[in-house]
Amino acid sequence: MIGDPVRHSLSPALHNAAFAHLGLDWTYVAFEVPAGGGAGAVAAMRALGIDGLSVTMPLKAEAAEACDELSPAAAMLGAVNCVRRSADRLIGENTDGAGFLRSLRTQAGVDPAGLRTVVLGAGGAARAVIVALATEGAPVTVVNRSPDAAARAVGVGGAAAEATGAPAGLVTVGGPEAVRNADVVVNATPLGMTEGDSLPVDPALLQGVQIVADLIYRPERTPLLAAAAQAGAVTLNGVGMLLYQAAEQFRMWTGRDAPVRAMGAAVGLDIAG
Protein backbone atom coordinates (compact mmCIF):
# COMPACT_ATOMS: atom_id res chain seq x y z
CA MET A 1 0.00 0.00 0.00
CA ILE A 2 1.24 3.48 -0.85
CA GLY A 3 -0.04 6.89 0.23
CA ASP A 4 0.48 9.67 2.74
CA PRO A 5 -0.51 9.25 5.50
CA VAL A 6 -0.91 5.47 5.77
CA ARG A 7 0.01 4.73 9.39
CA HIS A 8 -3.67 4.87 10.39
CA SER A 9 -4.80 2.45 7.69
CA LEU A 10 -6.73 -0.73 8.46
CA SER A 11 -5.81 -2.25 5.09
CA PRO A 12 -2.79 -4.27 6.33
CA ALA A 13 -4.97 -5.90 9.00
CA LEU A 14 -7.65 -6.74 6.41
CA HIS A 15 -5.36 -8.29 3.83
CA ASN A 16 -3.01 -10.10 6.20
CA ALA A 17 -6.01 -11.68 7.91
CA ALA A 18 -7.19 -12.92 4.51
CA PHE A 19 -3.77 -14.33 3.60
CA ALA A 20 -3.52 -16.12 6.95
CA HIS A 21 -7.06 -17.51 6.71
CA LEU A 22 -6.37 -19.07 3.30
CA GLY A 23 -2.81 -20.11 4.10
CA LEU A 24 -1.30 -17.95 1.37
CA ASP A 25 2.38 -17.01 1.52
CA TRP A 26 1.67 -13.33 0.92
CA THR A 27 2.37 -10.25 3.04
CA TYR A 28 0.76 -6.81 2.85
CA VAL A 29 2.69 -3.78 4.09
CA ALA A 30 2.15 -0.01 4.01
CA PHE A 31 4.71 2.43 2.63
CA GLU A 32 4.42 6.14 3.24
CA VAL A 33 4.96 7.73 -0.17
CA PRO A 34 4.42 11.49 -0.44
CA ALA A 35 2.88 13.35 -3.38
CA GLY A 36 5.15 13.19 -6.40
CA GLY A 37 6.35 9.67 -5.64
CA GLY A 38 3.45 7.71 -7.09
CA ALA A 39 4.94 6.93 -10.51
CA GLY A 40 8.20 5.70 -8.99
CA ALA A 41 6.38 3.51 -6.50
CA VAL A 42 4.27 1.92 -9.25
CA ALA A 43 7.38 1.30 -11.38
CA ALA A 44 9.02 -0.39 -8.37
CA MET A 45 6.45 -3.16 -8.62
CA ARG A 46 8.44 -4.59 -11.52
CA ALA A 47 11.83 -4.21 -9.88
CA LEU A 48 10.72 -5.67 -6.54
CA GLY A 49 8.38 -8.36 -7.87
CA ILE A 50 5.33 -6.90 -6.14
CA ASP A 51 2.12 -8.51 -7.42
CA GLY A 52 -0.44 -6.08 -6.00
CA LEU A 53 -0.55 -2.50 -4.87
CA SER A 54 -3.22 -0.50 -3.06
CA VAL A 55 -3.13 3.24 -3.67
CA THR A 56 -4.59 5.94 -1.46
CA MET A 57 -4.40 9.73 -1.22
CA PRO A 58 -2.67 11.69 -2.62
CA LEU A 59 -1.37 9.27 -5.27
CA LYS A 60 -4.43 7.92 -7.09
CA ALA A 61 -4.07 10.16 -10.15
CA GLU A 62 -0.27 9.77 -10.28
CA ALA A 63 -0.59 6.00 -10.15
CA ALA A 64 -3.15 6.05 -12.95
CA GLU A 65 -0.71 7.86 -15.22
CA ALA A 66 2.03 5.34 -14.42
CA CYS A 67 0.04 2.20 -15.31
CA ASP A 68 0.30 0.46 -18.67
CA GLU A 69 -3.47 0.02 -18.86
CA LEU A 70 -6.56 1.17 -16.96
CA SER A 71 -9.86 -0.57 -16.33
CA PRO A 72 -12.92 1.28 -17.67
CA ALA A 73 -13.80 2.57 -14.18
CA ALA A 74 -10.26 3.77 -13.49
CA ALA A 75 -10.03 5.42 -16.90
CA MET A 76 -13.32 7.24 -16.39
CA LEU A 77 -12.27 8.46 -12.94
CA GLY A 78 -8.65 9.19 -13.84
CA ALA A 79 -7.68 7.52 -10.57
CA VAL A 80 -6.66 4.07 -9.36
CA ASN A 81 -6.80 2.58 -5.89
CA CYS A 82 -5.39 -0.77 -6.98
CA VAL A 83 -2.66 -1.95 -9.36
CA ARG A 84 -2.31 -5.57 -10.43
CA ARG A 85 0.30 -7.32 -12.53
CA SER A 86 -0.58 -9.23 -15.68
CA ALA A 87 2.67 -10.76 -16.95
CA ASP A 88 4.85 -7.64 -17.08
CA ARG A 89 2.00 -5.17 -17.57
CA LEU A 90 0.66 -3.07 -14.73
CA ILE A 91 -3.13 -2.69 -14.78
CA GLY A 92 -4.79 0.11 -12.84
CA GLU A 93 -8.18 -0.60 -11.26
CA ASN A 94 -10.62 1.33 -9.09
CA THR A 95 -12.61 -0.77 -6.61
CA ASP A 96 -13.99 2.06 -4.45
CA GLY A 97 -17.38 2.21 -6.15
CA ALA A 98 -17.87 -1.55 -6.11
CA GLY A 99 -16.91 -1.59 -2.43
CA PHE A 100 -19.48 1.05 -1.57
CA LEU A 101 -22.28 -0.71 -3.44
CA ARG A 102 -21.55 -4.04 -1.77
CA SER A 103 -21.49 -2.35 1.62
CA LEU A 104 -24.86 -0.74 0.90
CA ARG A 105 -26.38 -4.03 -0.23
CA THR A 106 -24.89 -6.20 2.50
CA GLN A 107 -25.01 -3.93 5.53
CA ALA A 108 -28.12 -1.87 4.79
CA GLY A 109 -29.93 -4.57 2.81
CA VAL A 110 -30.99 -2.30 -0.06
CA ASP A 111 -30.62 -2.25 -3.84
CA PRO A 112 -29.52 1.23 -4.95
CA ALA A 113 -31.49 1.17 -8.21
CA GLY A 114 -33.98 4.03 -8.17
CA LEU A 115 -33.01 5.31 -4.73
CA ARG A 116 -32.73 9.10 -4.52
CA THR A 117 -29.17 9.72 -3.41
CA VAL A 118 -27.26 12.78 -2.25
CA VAL A 119 -23.46 12.67 -2.27
CA LEU A 120 -21.74 15.34 -0.19
CA GLY A 121 -18.39 16.13 -1.82
CA ALA A 122 -16.87 15.91 -5.28
CA GLY A 123 -13.36 14.54 -4.74
CA GLY A 124 -11.95 11.21 -5.88
CA ALA A 125 -13.89 9.01 -3.45
CA ALA A 126 -17.06 10.97 -4.11
CA ARG A 127 -16.72 10.53 -7.87
CA ALA A 128 -16.21 6.79 -7.49
CA VAL A 129 -19.41 6.53 -5.44
CA ILE A 130 -21.31 8.80 -7.86
CA VAL A 131 -20.30 6.69 -10.86
CA ALA A 132 -21.19 3.45 -9.08
CA LEU A 133 -24.62 4.70 -8.01
CA ALA A 134 -25.40 6.21 -11.40
CA THR A 135 -24.54 3.02 -13.26
CA GLU A 136 -26.98 1.19 -10.95
CA GLY A 137 -29.77 3.58 -11.94
CA ALA A 138 -29.84 5.68 -8.77
CA PRO A 139 -30.59 9.40 -9.28
CA VAL A 140 -27.68 11.28 -7.69
CA THR A 141 -27.53 14.88 -6.49
CA VAL A 142 -24.02 16.20 -5.89
CA VAL A 143 -23.68 18.80 -3.12
CA ASN A 144 -20.32 20.54 -2.92
CA ARG A 145 -18.98 23.93 -1.88
CA SER A 146 -17.06 24.34 -5.15
CA PRO A 147 -19.47 24.58 -8.11
CA ASP A 148 -16.72 23.73 -10.60
CA ALA A 149 -15.77 20.54 -8.78
CA ALA A 150 -19.43 19.58 -8.48
CA ALA A 151 -19.93 20.13 -12.21
CA ARG A 152 -16.93 17.90 -13.01
CA ALA A 153 -18.27 15.15 -10.77
CA VAL A 154 -21.68 15.42 -12.42
CA GLY A 155 -20.05 15.17 -15.84
CA VAL A 156 -18.23 11.96 -14.94
CA GLY A 157 -21.28 10.43 -13.27
CA GLY A 158 -23.60 11.46 -16.08
CA ALA A 159 -21.31 9.92 -18.70
CA ALA A 160 -21.20 6.67 -16.72
CA ALA A 161 -24.99 6.59 -16.44
CA GLU A 162 -25.58 7.29 -20.13
CA ALA A 163 -23.12 4.52 -21.05
CA THR A 164 -25.53 2.07 -19.41
CA GLY A 165 -28.50 3.48 -21.35
CA ALA A 166 -29.84 5.57 -18.46
CA PRO A 167 -31.59 8.82 -19.36
CA ALA A 168 -29.69 12.08 -19.32
CA GLY A 169 -30.03 14.12 -16.15
CA LEU A 170 -29.70 11.22 -13.72
CA VAL A 171 -26.81 13.03 -12.00
CA THR A 172 -27.29 16.68 -11.07
CA VAL A 173 -25.85 19.46 -8.91
CA GLY A 174 -27.97 20.54 -5.96
CA GLY A 175 -27.94 22.36 -2.65
CA PRO A 176 -27.93 21.00 0.89
CA GLU A 177 -31.74 21.09 0.99
CA ALA A 178 -31.72 18.06 -1.35
CA VAL A 179 -30.79 15.97 1.70
CA ARG A 180 -34.31 16.29 3.10
CA ASN A 181 -35.86 14.21 0.28
CA ALA A 182 -33.04 11.71 -0.22
CA ASP A 183 -33.30 7.97 0.42
CA VAL A 184 -29.52 7.68 0.84
CA VAL A 185 -27.09 10.38 2.01
CA VAL A 186 -23.36 9.81 1.53
CA ASN A 187 -20.69 11.95 3.16
CA ALA A 188 -17.59 11.82 0.95
CA THR A 189 -15.95 14.88 2.50
CA PRO A 190 -13.29 14.77 5.25
CA LEU A 191 -15.58 16.64 7.66
CA GLY A 192 -15.89 14.51 10.76
CA MET A 193 -12.40 13.08 10.64
CA THR A 194 -10.97 15.65 13.07
CA GLU A 195 -12.40 16.58 16.46
CA GLY A 196 -14.17 19.90 16.27
CA ASP A 197 -15.12 19.58 12.58
CA SER A 198 -18.45 21.05 11.60
CA LEU A 199 -21.09 18.70 10.21
CA PRO A 200 -21.14 18.45 6.41
CA VAL A 201 -24.90 19.13 6.41
CA ASP A 202 -27.51 20.61 8.74
CA PRO A 203 -28.73 17.69 10.91
CA ALA A 204 -32.26 19.13 10.79
CA LEU A 205 -32.40 17.92 7.17
CA LEU A 206 -31.89 14.27 8.14
CA GLN A 207 -34.89 11.95 8.22
CA GLY A 208 -35.56 8.72 10.08
CA VAL A 209 -36.38 6.82 6.88
CA GLN A 210 -32.96 7.46 5.37
CA ILE A 211 -29.72 5.53 5.08
CA VAL A 212 -26.81 7.79 6.00
CA ALA A 213 -23.34 6.58 5.03
CA ASP A 214 -20.07 8.25 5.98
CA LEU A 215 -16.96 7.13 4.10
CA ILE A 216 -14.84 8.04 7.13
CA TYR A 217 -13.95 5.05 9.31
CA ARG A 218 -11.92 6.76 12.00
CA PRO A 219 -13.63 7.78 14.18
CA GLU A 220 -16.13 4.94 13.80
CA ARG A 221 -19.02 7.22 14.76
CA THR A 222 -18.70 10.65 13.24
CA PRO A 223 -20.86 13.60 14.35
CA LEU A 224 -22.92 13.13 11.17
CA LEU A 225 -23.63 9.49 11.98
CA ALA A 226 -24.48 10.40 15.57
CA ALA A 227 -26.96 13.01 14.34
CA ALA A 228 -28.41 10.57 11.79
CA ALA A 229 -28.89 7.88 14.43
CA GLN A 230 -30.63 10.39 16.67
CA ALA A 231 -33.00 11.14 13.79
CA GLY A 232 -33.73 7.42 13.49
CA ALA A 233 -31.80 6.78 10.25
CA VAL A 234 -29.84 3.64 9.39
CA THR A 235 -26.13 4.50 9.57
CA LEU A 236 -23.01 3.08 7.93
CA ASN A 237 -19.44 4.17 8.46
CA GLY A 238 -16.60 3.63 6.01
CA VAL A 239 -15.33 0.32 7.36
CA GLY A 240 -17.74 -1.71 5.22
CA MET A 241 -16.71 0.06 2.02
CA LEU A 242 -13.05 -0.39 3.00
CA LEU A 243 -13.62 -4.11 3.56
CA TYR A 244 -15.44 -4.77 0.32
CA GLN A 245 -13.14 -2.72 -1.91
CA ALA A 246 -10.24 -4.61 -0.32
CA ALA A 247 -12.00 -7.93 -0.99
CA GLU A 248 -12.24 -7.03 -4.68
CA GLN A 249 -8.54 -6.15 -4.75
CA PHE A 250 -7.72 -9.44 -3.04
CA ARG A 251 -9.59 -11.37 -5.74
CA MET A 252 -7.77 -9.49 -8.51
CA TRP A 253 -4.34 -10.18 -7.05
CA THR A 254 -4.72 -13.79 -5.92
CA GLY A 255 -7.49 -15.20 -8.10
CA ARG A 256 -9.22 -16.38 -4.91
CA ASP A 257 -12.49 -15.24 -3.37
CA ALA A 258 -11.76 -13.07 -0.36
CA PRO A 259 -12.69 -14.49 3.08
CA VAL A 260 -14.70 -11.42 4.03
CA ARG A 261 -15.79 -12.79 7.39
CA ALA A 262 -12.17 -13.25 8.53
CA MET A 263 -11.24 -9.87 7.10
CA GLY A 264 -14.14 -8.17 8.83
CA ALA A 265 -13.29 -9.82 12.16
CA ALA A 266 -9.77 -8.38 11.90
CA VAL A 267 -11.22 -4.86 12.01
CA GLY A 268 -14.09 -5.53 14.41
CA LEU A 269 -16.81 -5.92 11.78
CA ASP A 270 -19.24 -8.84 12.00
CA ILE A 271 -19.95 -10.03 8.45
CA ALA A 272 -22.12 -13.01 7.60
CA GLY A 273 -20.02 -14.04 4.60
N, C-alpha and C positions, 0 to 999 in steps of 0.2 A: 504494500500500500504506500502511495506517495501523496503528499499534501502538506499544508502548513496552516494551522497546527494539526498534529495527528496523535499526540500523546493521550488525548481524551477518548480516542476512538474505541468503540466496542467491536470493531470488525475483526481484530486478531482473535478475540475470544470466540466469536461466532465461527470463523473458519477453522480454527484449530480444534474446536469441539467436534466439528464435522469430520475432519481428518481422523481424529482419534476414534470416533464412533465407527467409522468404516474401515479402520485399520490401514489407512493410506499413509505412505511414507512421504508426506508433504508437510511443509511448515509455512506459516503465514506471519510475516513481520511487517512493522510499520517503519517507514523512513521519512523523516522530516525533510521535505524538499521545498525550498522557497520559490516564489514566483520567478520565472525565467529559467528554471531548471527542469521543466517538464519534458522538453524534447530530449535532453541528455539522459534523463531517467528512463524514458521509453526505449531509447536506443540501447541502453545498458541491458535490456532484456536479452538481446542477442548475445552480447559478450559474456553475460553471467549465466546464461541458460535458464532464465526465469520463464516459467510457462504461463503465469497469469499475473496481472497487475490490476489493483483497484486504484482509482484516481479520485481525489477529492479536491476541494478548493485549496488554492486558486489555480489549479493546473488543468482543469477539464478541457478548456479550449486549446491550450498548448499541446496537450497529449493528442487531441484530435488531429492537429496539423502534422504531428510526427508519425502517425500511423500510415501503413501502406494502403489500407482500405478501411472504409467505415460502413457499419450497418445502416440501413435506411433511417432508423430512429436517430442514430448518432449524427448522420449527415444532415438531417433536418434540423437538429438542435445545435449543430456545430460544437458539440461537447461530448466527451466520453467519460464514463465512470469505471470502465473496465476495458482492459486490453488482453486479448488472447493470442496465442501463437498458432499458426497453421503452417506447418513446415517452417520456412524461414520468413513468412510474412506475418506482420503484426496487424491484427484486426481490431479496430476500435468499436466498442459496443456502448449502449446506454441502457441500463436496466432499472433506472430510477422509476420511470413511469409504470413499468410492469410490476415493480415492487409495491408501489402505492395501490394499484388496482387489486392486487392479491390481498393486501392488508385490508382494504375496504371490504372485499368479498368475504374473507375468512373471519375477520374480527368483528365487523359490523353486520355481516350477514346480508348485504345488499348487492344488487346488480346496478352498476352506475348508469346503464342505458336509460335515458330520459330524465334522470334526476337533475334538477336545477342546482347548479354548482357555482359557488363563488370562490375564486382563488385570490388570496391576499398576497401580492408580490408579483414580480415579473422577472426575477433572476433565473439562473440556470435550473435550479430545482423546481421552481414554479413552472417554467416552460415545459419541463418533462412531464409534470402532472397535468398541465393544460392539454398537451398533445395526447396523452394517454386517455384522458376523459373524453376529449372531442372525438377520438377515433372509436370510442365505445358508444357514441351517440348522446352524450350528456351535454346539454347547453351549458356553456361556461361563461361567467362574467368575471373579467379580470379587474381587480381593484388595486391601484398602485399610485404612489405619490407622484411619480414621474410619468406624465402622459406619453412621452416618447417611448419609454421602456414598455409601458402597457400596450402601446400600438404595435411594437415589434412582437411582443408575446402573442397578441391577437393574430397577427399575420402568420406566425408559425403554426399556431393552433388551428386557424382557419384553413390553412393549406392542408394540414393533416386530415382534418375532417372532410374536406372536399375530395381528397384522394380516396376516401372510402365510399364516396357517393352521397355523403350527407349534404343537406342544403346549405347554401351560403348563409352567413349570419349566425351560425351556431355558437361562435365565440365572439364576444363583444367586450368593449370597455364599459365600466360602470362606476358608480360611486358607492361609498360604504353602505348607503341605504339598501342596496341590493341584498345585503346579508339577511334582512328581515324576511324575505320571501324564498330564501334558498333552502333546498333539502340537505345539501352538504356544504360546509364551510371549511376551507383549507387554508391554514396559515403557512405560507412559504416564505415569510420574512424572518429575520433573526430576532425580532422583538419577542422577548420572553426568555431569551438565553441568559441574560445578565440581570442580576438582582436590581430592582429599581426601574426596569424597562416599563414604558407605557404599554398598554394593551394595543394590539394592532387594529382593533375595532371597538366601537362603543358596546359594552356588554348588554346594554338595553335593547340592542337589535337581535340578540340571540333568542332562539325559541326552543321550547322543550321537545318539539318534534324533529329537531335537526340532528345530524351527525356533524360533530365538530372535530376536525383532525388538525393536529399541529405537527409539522415535520421535525420540530425540535425533540430530541430525546433526553437531553440533559439541560435543565431538570426534568424529571419524569412528568411532573404536573406543573405546567406553566400557568401563569395568571389567567390566560385565555381559557385553558381547559378547566380551571377551577371555576371561572365565571360560567362557562357552558354547563358544567355539572350542576351548579346551583340553579340554573335555568331549567334543568331537567333533561338536557341533551345527552345523547350518546357521545362519548369522547374517545379519541384515539391519539396517542402520542406517536413520535417518530420511530419507536423501536420496531414496530411491526413492519413498516416500510423498509427499514434498514435490514431486518431479517430476510424479507422476501427478495429484495434486490440482491442481497448476498447469496441467497440460495440459487438464483438464476446465474450469477457469476460462477458459483461452484460447479453447476452443471456444465457450463461452457468450457471450463478449464479441465475438468476431470472426466466428463462423459458419464458421470453418475448422478442419479437423483440425490438432491441434498437431503440429509436427515434433519428436517426442520424442527422436529421436536427436541432433539439433542441440542441443536443450535439455539433454540429459544430458551431452553433450560440454562444454558451458559450465561444468558443475560437476564435471567429472572422472568422470562415470558413463558406462560403455560400455553402450548400449542397442541392441538389434538393430533396433527399429522399433516 
